[in-house]
Amino acid sequence: MSSRQSSPYESRVSSSLLTIVVLGLLVVPASAQTFQSLFEFVDYHKDGAVPAEVAPAQSRDGMLYGSTDQGGAYSQGTIFRFDPSTNTHTVLHDLAGSDGLGPYGSLTLGTDGNFYGVTQSGGSGLVGVLFRVTPAGAYRVLHSFMGGSDGSYPYAPPIEATDGNLYGTTSGVLGRIATVYKYSRAGQFSTIYQFDGSAGLIPLSPLLQAQDGNLYGTANSGGAYGCGTVYKLSRTGTLLHSHSFDCGANGAYPVGALIQASDGNFYGATQHGGLPGDPYGDGVLFKLTQEGGVSAAYKFGSSSSVDGSQSNIALLQATDGNLYASTLSRGLFGQGTLFRYGLDGTYSSYYDFSQGTTQVYASSLAQHTSGVLYGTTAYWVGNNGTVFSVDIAATPFIALVRYSGRVGDTVQVLGQGLLGTTSVTINGSPAAFTAASDTFLTATVPAGATSGSVVVTTASGALTSNRDYRIVK
């Protein structure tokens, strides 16, 4: 392996532990999508500040939940709830440092109805914690990272896999150990993989459990050329495959998570690369096949001088089939964009951020079951961030807390108008169900069910799942 390069992201981490310095926001519409700034984090100590890379997570109650990296009563960050029906914001928990400092990234809704996340530092070991928080705000530290074999400085929230366990990464910035960990249903913490550089260093993104049951992720640096990797692990921690970015035409320095799209391929973005021999280009949107091949599906800056560049967050596949995300820079005003990418290769920027003197930093996006996209921006010094929405004219649908299971398992459904449900089917097979509230119901996977869409029929019509439910043996 060649000598390791220091990535642009690592340089920012080393100096500030990923504190985002972004100052303001105006948005100029470029097409039919309707952008709205819904809430601004004005009061640093009351509201919290800098919701860094937070895609708001929908809960059983239909509300959106997230965190701020800074601010709050103790200036160490907050956990908040946002009501999309009234655009109101409520702080549920103020971090104090001893229970974690600087919650970074999104929260993960578990099948127990609680949220799981991490803080980038703080806790008894001062290098971050894994936590659980209820929708009512009851907060508990599950594990304090100590900076040894358990890892340090986690940035990405854990995922809940099909086995019910939590899996996540620690970044290992500042020369520490980077790891993949498991937190079991029984409350046992274990390290299942340590990065040695060959398969990457500084994993900043959440893991993805793919249709094959394995774990996929990106690392911001390391690999054969020092410009980061995509890696594949079994749930026991065996490295099954890794791809090293070439520091040039196929990208450099990935930050955001992978998604597995409806075509079966994986998609992600690198913050830089795109041109041969240039590790500091505008970046690429890349495609990873199930066989492990990686190619640049789209090179930022290739179609227009006002094309966005430096996308460093996760893509979202919305119910219209397109992939949505943001860029950090370029665009009409040089402050970044919101963009849409079709699986047929079409790309368009549909919003240009503008402030004139500084950058805007937009998060990954989440699609509420109303059809509307939600995200956050993080900016600092007088302006502390926003929650925003983008209406892409998508119709309401249902989302599942988990998208695979066996016959007899419980399917957890998020949506709206569910108290009027008259039937639930899984790929056409009728399933017994219980509507717990207007925004949450459960169904039982029936004998003979096969993989396919979940359809909930309500008094207002049929609601279809945004992704297929997969029956596993």
N, C-alpha and C positions, 0 to 999 in steps of 0.2 A: 504494500500500500504506500502511496506517495505521502510526503509530509503533509500534515493537516493544515488546512487554511482556517482562518478565523472568519466566520460568516458575519455579514452585516448585522443580522439579528443578534448574534452572540455578543457583538461589540456593544449593542444597546443594552443587552442584559447585564453585561459586566459592569457598566457604568451606572445603571439605574434599576436593575431588577425589573425590567419591562415596564417602568413607569412611562405612560404615554403622555407626551407633551403636545397637545393639539388644542387649538385655541378658538375655533368659531365655525359657524355653519350658516350658509344660505344654500338653497337648492333651486336649480333651474330645471324645469321639466323639459324632456326632449321627445316625449311620445305620449301615448294615451295613459300610461301608468300614472296613478295619482299618488303623489308623495304628501305626507302630512307629518309635521313635527308635533307630537302629542303631549310630551312632557319634558320640561327642562329641569335638570338638577341644579337649582339655584342656590339653595342654602347648604353650604358644605357640611355643616355639622348636623343639620336636621334631615336633609335628603340623602346624604351620601354624595360621592363624586367619582367620576371616571369609571363608568361601566365598561371595562376593557374587554373587548371581544366577547360580549355577552349577547347571544341569541336567546331572547326570552323563551322560557320553557312553559308549555301549557300544562296545567294540572287538571285533576278530576273535576275541580270546581269551575273550569273554564277560564280561570285567571292565568296571567303570565307571571313567571317568577324569574328573578335574576339577582345579580350581586354588583356591588361597586367596589373597585379596587382601593378607593380612598374615602375619606370623609366619615361621617357618622359621629356619634357622641364621643368616641375616643380617637377619632381620626385614623382608624385602622381598617375601615371598610364596613359595608353593610350587606344584609340580605333583604331584598325588597319584593313586594307584590305589586303588580300593575293590573288594574281593571280595564280591559279594552272597551267595555261598554260605557264607561264614564270618564276614561282617561285619567284616573286617579292613581296615586302612588302611595304606598304604605311601607314604611320600614318595619321589618319583622324582627331583625336582630342587629345589634351593633357589635362588631368585633372589637375585642379589647387587647389583642396581642397575645395574651396567654392562651386564648382559644383560637388563635390564628390571626394572621395579619395579611391583608391584601388578597381577598378572594378574587381569583382571576379566571375568566372564562365563564361558560354557561353552567347551569345546574342540570342534573340528570334526574328525571322522574323515574322512581323505582316501582316495581309491581306492588310494593307495600304501601304506595301512596305518598311516600316521603321523597324528599330531594336529597341528592348527594353531590358533593363538590369538594374542592380543595382550596387551600390558601397557599400563596407562593412562599410565605415565610411565617414566622411566629410559631406558637406552640412551645411545648417544653424543650424541644430540641432546636428551636429558633429557625428551622429550615422548612416549615410548612406542616399542614395537617390535612387529614382526610376527615370530612365531617358529614353529618346527617342533620337535616332540618325539616321539621314538619311544616305543612301549609299554614299552621297557626304560629310558627316561629320558634317552637321548642328546638333548641340547638344542642348538638352533642358532638364532641370530638371522638372519632372512632380510632384514630391512630395519629400520634405525633411522630413525624419523621425525625430521625436522629442524625442523618448525614452519613451513616455507615452503609452496611449492606442493604438497608431498606431504602436508600436513595435520599434525595434532597431536592428542594425547590420544585414541587409539582405545579404545573401551569394548566394542565388539561383535566377536566372532570373525568371521573371513572365512567365506564359503561356497565350496565347490567347485562350479562350474557345469558344464553339460553339455559345454563345450569344454575341460574339464580345468584351466582357470585359476581362481585364487582371486580373489574380489571381496569388498571390505569397505568400511567407513566409518571416518572419523576424526571426532571430535565437534567439534573446534574450540572447546572451552570457553575461558573467560577471554579472549574476543575474538580468538582465533586463527582460521585458515582451516579450515573443515569440508570434507571431500572424500569422493568415492567413488574407490577405487583398484582396480587390477588387478595381480595378481602372476602372471606367466605360468609355464607349465610349464618354460620355459627359464631361469627365474630373473630375469626382467626386471620391474622395478617401474615402474608408470606411473599417473598421476592421470588419470581419465577424466571427472571432473565436480567442479566447485567450487560450493558452495552460496553464493548471493548474498542469501538471505533470502526471495526471492519464492516459492520452492518449499520453504522451510523452513530452519531452522537447528538446530544441535546434534542431529545424528542419533546416537542412542544405541543403536539396535537393530540386530541383524544384518539383512542383506538376505535376501530370498526370491527364488529363481528360480521363476517360476510356470509353469504348463503352456504358456503362450504363448512361453516362452523369455526373457521380459524380467525385469528386476530391480525388485522392489518394496521399499519401506521406509517408515519413519516418522521424522519429525523432531519434536523435543520443543517447539520454538518456531518463530517466524517464520511465513511465510505471510501471507495478506491481513489477518489479524486479530491476528497475534502469538501465537496459541495452538497452533501446530504444524500439521503436514501429513501426508498420505499421498502418496507420490510414486512414479512409474513411469519407469524408465530403460531404454533399450536397452543391450546389453552394450558398445556403443561409447561410451556416455555421453551419448546424446541424451535430453533430457527429453521424455517422451511425454505425461505427464499429472501434475497435482498437484491435491489437494483440500485446502483450508484449513479447519481446524476453526473453528467459529463462536464459541468461548469460552462456549458456553451449552448449549442443548438437545442438540446433537449431539456434545458433548465438548470437552475442552481438554487439551493437554499429553500426547500419547501418548509412551510410553517403550518398551514392549515390541515385539517383532517381530510381523509379520503371519504368519498361516498361510492356506493355501488348503485349505479343507475339502472333504469328499467331495461336497458339493452344487455345487462349482465357485466358490463365493463366498469372499471373503477375510474373516477375522475378526481383530480386535485389540481393545485396550482403551486408554482414556485415563485418566490419573491423576485428572483433575478434570473439571468440567463436568457436564451432565445436566439443568440447569434453565435456562430462558431468562434470558440476561443474567448468569449466575453462572459465572465462570471457575474458581471454587474449590469447586464441588460435589463430590459423591462419586464422579463418574466414570461412564463408560458402557462397555459392551461394544458395539462397532460392527461393522457389516457393510458391506463394500465389494463391489459387484457387478463382474463382468467389464467392464461398460460404464462403470464409474467412479462410479456413484452410491453415496453414503455415508449410512447411517441408523443410529440408535441401536437396536440389537437388544435391549438390556437396560440399564436405568438403575439403577446400584447405589444401594441405600437406598430404592428405590421400593416394595418389597413388605413391608418390615418394619423396625422400628427397630433390629433386630440383624443386618440384612443387612450383608454386607461392603462395603467401599468402598476406593477408591484402589488399583485393580489396575494395576500398572506393569510387568508381565512378560508373556512370550509365552504364549499359549494352547497346549494340547496336545490334538489329537484322538486319543483312545485307540481301541482296537479295538472298544469297545462303541458307537462312533459319537458319544459325547459329548465336549464340550470341557471340559478341566480346567485350573484355574489357582488362584492365591492372591490374596488382597487384603491390603493393608498395615494397614488399620485397621477399625474397627467390629467386628461380630460380637457374640456373647453377652457377651464380656468386654472388648470394645473394642480387642482386640489383633490383629484380622485373622482371616481364614478361609481354608479351602480350599473351592472351590466347583465345581459341575458345571453345565454349560449344554447343553441339548439343542438340536439344530437346529430342533426344533419350537417353540422359545421357552421351554421349561421351565427354571427356574433353582432350584438348591438349594445352600445351604451345608451341608457335611457334616462339617466340623471347625472348632472355634473355638479359636484360640490364646489362652492366658492366662498372665500372670505377675503381673499386679496393679499393677505400678509402671511398666512400660515396654512398648514395642512389640516385636513379633516380626517378623522380615523373612524371608519364605520365597521361594524361588527359583521359576523355571519348573520344570515337571515333565518327566521323560522316562519312557517306557515301555520297560522291558527286555523282551526276547523271551520271558521267562517269563510275561509278562502283568502283572507288578507295576510300579507307578509309583514312581519315585525322585525325590528332590529334596534340597535343602539349606536350612538356615536360617543366617543370618549375625547374630551378636550379639556384643557387645564388652564389655570391662571385666569380667574374671574368667571369663566364658563366651565361648567363641570360635567357636561354631557347631556344627551337627550335620549328619549325613546321615540322612535318614528315608525310610521306604517307606509306600506306601498300597496295600493289596491290594483291588482292585475286583472280584475273582473273575473276572478275564479268563483265558481259556485261552491256552496258549503259541502263538506265531506266528513268522513269520520277518520280518526287516526287511532292507531293501536299502540298500547304501551309496549307490547312485545309482538313481533311479527312472525313468530314460529312457535310450534308446540306439537304435542301429541294428542291423540284421541283421549278425551276425558279432561284435558287441561282447560283452564279458564282463560278466555280471551277478554282482555280489558279494553273497552272502547271509550274514546273521548269524542264528544260532538256537541250538538245542541238540539233541543226539541225531542230529547230521547224519552221523556216520560210518556209520549204518545206512541211509542214503538209498538207495532203489531206483529213484526216478524224479524228474525235475524237468520241469514244464510251464510254459509262458508262455501264458496264456489258452487252455489246452488243447493247445498245440503242444509235443510232446516236445523237450527240449533236452539236449544232451550236457553232462555235469557232472563235476566232480572234487571230492570231499569232502576238503578239506585237513586238517580237524580236526573234533572233535565240535561246534564252535561256528562253523565257517566253511566255506563251499563256494563254488565258482564254477561258472557255467553259461554256455553260449554261445547267444546269440539265434539261433534257427533261421530259415532262409528260410521266408517265409510267415507268420511270427508276427504277431499283432495285439495291440494294447494290451489289458491285462487283468491279472488276478491271477497271481502266481507261486505255484505249489503244489509243495512238496517233500514227497514221500512217504517216510516213515521206518518203521523197524520198529515204532514206537509209534503210527503213524497219519499223517495228512496235516497239514501245517503250511502255512497260507496267509499271503501277504504282507499287511501292515497297510495298504498302499496299492497301487494298480494300477501296473504297469510300463508306461510309455508308449513305443511304437515311433515314432521320428522318422525322417523321410526324409532 
